[in-house]
């Protein structure tokens, strides 16, 4: 029986890459983001194409494409003579990212409150995502909490019904997953999840001023309470000690 793949391609489309190749690139992207969120790669670390390919048991081509994609999203930075390095989390960079994020999520909250008037169950998807976050915190799965944290806020933007807002937020999503991941190495998982209980509660009140103030605390003040520079320094020393022990074993 003929299949879709057996159908001759239209003229001019022969140069399109197979979807499998794109899937592999996305898997490499996810692996690099997860390693960064877990503190394997630290901000400022050089990410060597050949080493990543060897660790993931793939060719260098999908790794190269993954790094280009991550560079376009600000996750890695290409430096002349120094190669690709993971983004910085210095206070100036964090403030810029978080202020943009705050503006987007305040707008998302305002549009959700306008849309949900008289609609029962409008916030049910956020409730379900929050339940998953609580289960991840109970299981002490730091990376899963960080990933779901990203999904929660992306869902918040999606529920606004504003596609432009969502695309702007998505452009920051992988940077935020890494920031969230690093914060889970310093903060209590249960306290992180509890902050999201407050976000949903504020949405239900329909009080824009209350929601805005809560988001300022959630996005800016709680993030400022984490000394990322000190955390990265501690993690780098820990990684170096582990490498030394493995080298002498």
N, C-alpha and C positions, 0 to 999 in steps of 0.2 A: 504494500500500500504506500503511495507516495506521501511524503511528509513535507511540512513547510520548508524545512531546510533543503529539500531536493528541488524546490522551485527556483528557476534561474533568476539571478539578481537582475534588477533593472539596470540598464546601461548607466554608467557613471557611478554606480554604488559599489563597485568591486574593491575600492580602497577602504571601505569601512572595516574597522577592527571587529573581530568576534566579541560577542558579549562576555564570553568566559574570561577574556583578557581584562575587561573592565572589572569584573567581579574579583579577580585576583588582586588588582590594584587596590580596590576598596578594602579587601582583607588585609593588605599590607598597611594601608592607612589606619585601619582600626587597631592593628597590632602596635603600631608606633604610638598612637594616642593612648592606648591602654598602658603600655610600658612607661609612658611619660606621666600618666595619672598615678601610677603605682610607685613612681620615684625611681624607676630603673634608669630612664633617661632623666636628667635634671636640667632645669633652665640653664642655658649657656653651654651645655654639653654638645660636643661635636657628634653628629649622627653620620656614621660612615656607611655609605651605600653597600660596600662589599661585606661588611660585618653584619649588617641587617639581613642581607640576602642569604648569607651563610647560616645565620641563626634560624631564619624562617624556612630554609631549604627551598628557596626559589631563585630564579635568575635575577640578575641585577636590573633588568629592564622594568619589571613592575615596581621595584623599589625606587628606581629613578623617577618613574611617573608618579608614584605616591608622594615622593618628596616634593615634586613640582606642584602637585595639588595642595599639599600642606603649606607650601611657601605662599601660594596664592591666597590662603586663608589666614596667613600670619602666624601659623603654628611653628614653622621653622623659618630661619633667616639665612640667606646665602651671603657669606662674607668672603671678600676677595682674599685669596691665599689661605683661608681658614676653613673653607667648605661650609656644609650645612650645619647649623646649630639650632638647638631648641630655643624657642622664644624666651625672652627674659620675663621675670615676674617682679621687676623692681617697682617701687611704689608709684613712680610716674606713669609707667605703662599700665599698671593695674587700675589706677584712678581713671585713666582715659577709657579703658574697656568698660569698667563698671558704671561710669556716668552715662555712656551710650546705652548700656543694657538697662539702666534704671529708667531712662526716658522711654525706651521701647516698652518696657513692662508696665509703666504707669499708663501709657496709652492703651495697651492691651486690656488692662483692668477696667479702664473707663468704657471701652467699647463692649467688653463682656457685660458689665453692669447694665448698659443700655439694651443689649440684646436679650438678656435673660429675664427681663421683666415679664412676669406672668408665665414663664416657661419652667415647668417642673422638670427636674433631672438635668438641667443644662450643665451643671457642674459635675455630673456623675463621672465623666471621664477623668477629671482631676482627682475625685475621690478614689477611683480605682487605682490610679497611678500612685497616690499617696499610700494606699494599702500595701502596694508592692514595695514601696520604700520602707515602710515599717517592718515588713517581713525581712528585707535585706539587712536592716539594722539589727534585728533580732538574731540574724545569722552571722553578724559581725563581718559582712562582706563589704569592705570599704569601696572597692571599685564599682560594685553593683549600685551602691548608694549614690556614688558620684555620677554614674551613667543615668540612673533614674532621675537624679536631680536635674540633669540637662534635659531629659525627656519631659519632666514636669513643666519646666519653664517654657520649653518649645511648644508644649501642648497649650499652655496659657496663651501664648501668642497665636496659635492656630485657632483657638476658640474665639478670638477677637473677630475672625472673619476678614481680617485685613491682610491680604496676600503680600503687599509690599512690606508691611511691618514684619511678617513672618520671615520673608527672605532676608531682611536685614539682620534679624536675630540669628537665623541659621548660619550666616556668614561668620558669626562669633562662636558657634556652638562647640567646635572642637577645642578652641582655646579655653572656653569655659569648663569643659569636661576635665581638662588638665588642672585648671585652678581648683575646681571642686575636689578632684582626686587628691591634690596636695593638702587641701584643708581637712580631708578625712583622716590624714595622718597626724593631725594636731588636735582636732576637735572631737568631742563625743558624737558618735553616729546618731544616737537617740536625740541629742539636742539639735543636730542638723535637721532631722526629720520633723521634730516638733515645730521648728520655724515654719514649715510648710503647712502644718495644721492651722497656724495663725493666718497664713496667706488665704487659705480657703475660707476661713471664718470671716475675714475682712471682706472678701468678695460677696459673701452672703448678706452682709449688712447693707450693701449698696451705698455705703458712705465713701465717696471718693477721697475726701480729705483723710479719713482714717486709713484707707487702703494705701494712699500715697505715702503717708508717714511710716506705715509698717514696712513698705518696700524700701524706703530709705534706710531703715534700720537693718532689714534683711540683706540688702544688696551692698550697702556702703559700710555701715557701722560694724556689722558682724565680720565682714571681710577685712576691714582695717584692724580688727582685733587680732588677726593672725599675722605674725611676723614672718612673712614668706622668705625674706632674705636669710634670717637666722635658721629657719626650717630647712632650707636648701643646703645651707652650710653643714648642718647636722647630718642630713641625709648623705651628703657627699663624703663626709668623713666615715660614716657607717659603711657606705659602698666600698670605699678604699680599704677598710679593715677586712671586709668580706673577701675582696679580691686578693688581698695579701694572704689570708688564711687558705683560700682555695689554691693559690699558687704554691704554697709550701706543703700542701697536703700530699 
